[in-house]
Amino acid sequence: IRTLAEAIDFLTVGVRTSDNLNGGEVGSRGVLLTGDRGSHFLLLVDGHAMNEPLRGSAWLGVGAGVPIELIDHIEVIVGAGSVLYGSNAMLGLINVVTKRAKDNAGIHAVAEASLPLSLRAGLGYARQFSLLGSEGELSVHGEYYRQSSPHMTFGPVNTGVDAFTGNPGRNNR
């Protein structure tokens, strides 16, 4: 399990993610809307909403920005949650709880590769501290991710005659 989307697919019943060429999507109870980009699921990280403000999209793959090494547990509530949590929770709610610094203290390094297609490297540091008599925690994690895949090139395609205009169909953008 390398991403939040893969963890949700593996751990939940009734919730499914789909990673396509247009961004990831998430659905539940038999509803997976194409082009939705997860805007009907509310994504929370430690209780803070992570859906983007413009369209409400929730990124669950690498774009979520939550390294899998920092996740303590994932809470998934399936069902209509719009009344309690707002319009983004129409199909459900996903709350990602990250590890506390006391449970993750020290320096952590991550290296993962699927050569020549992908490379992921990360470095993290967590520590508890006391400042002016108050306890505090610090967790920092930086990550580099690169992925390349086979290039898809499509040549001109004869689409026949357009039924409305009678002209030859378009074979390019």
Rosetta blueprint (number, residue, H / E / L):
1 I L
2 R L
3 T L
4 L H
5 A H
6 E H
7 A H
8 I H
9 D H
10 F H
11 L H
12 T L
13 V L
14 G L
15 V E
16 R E
17 T E
18 S E
19 D E
20 N E
21 L L
22 N L
23 G E
24 G E
25 E E
26 V E
27 G E
28 S E
29 R L
30 G L
31 V E
32 L L
33 L L
34 T L
35 G L
36 D L
37 R L
38 G L
39 S L
40 H L
41 F E
42 L E
43 L E
44 L E
45 V E
46 D L
47 G L
48 H E
49 A E
50 M L
51 N L
52 E L
53 P L
54 L L
55 R L
56 G L
57 S L
58 A L
59 W L
60 L L
61 G L
62 V H
63 G H
64 A H
65 G L
66 V L
67 P L
68 I H
69 E H
70 L H
71 I E
72 D E
73 H E
74 I E
75 E E
76 V E
77 I E
78 V E
79 G L
80 A L
81 G L
82 S H
83 V H
84 L H
85 Y H
86 G L
87 S H
88 N H
89 A H
90 M L
91 L L
92 G E
93 L E
94 I E
95 N E
96 V E
97 V E
98 T E
99 K L
100 R L
101 A H
102 K H
103 D H
104 N L
105 A L
106 G E
107 I E
108 H E
109 A E
110 V E
111 A E
112 E E
113 A E
114 S E
115 L L
116 P L
117 L L
118 S E
119 L E
120 R E
121 A E
122 G E
123 L E
124 G E
125 Y E
126 A E
127 R E
128 Q E
129 F E
130 S E
131 L E
132 L L
133 G L
134 S E
135 E E
136 G E
137 E E
138 L E
139 S E
140 V E
141 H E
142 G E
143 E E
144 Y E
145 Y E
146 R E
147 Q E
148 S L
149 S L
150 P L
151 H L
152 M L
153 T L
154 F L
155 G L
156 P L
157 V L
158 N L
159 T L
160 G L
161 V E
162 D L
163 A L
164 F L
165 T L
166 G L
167 N L
168 P E
169 G L
170 R L
171 N L
172 N L
173 R L
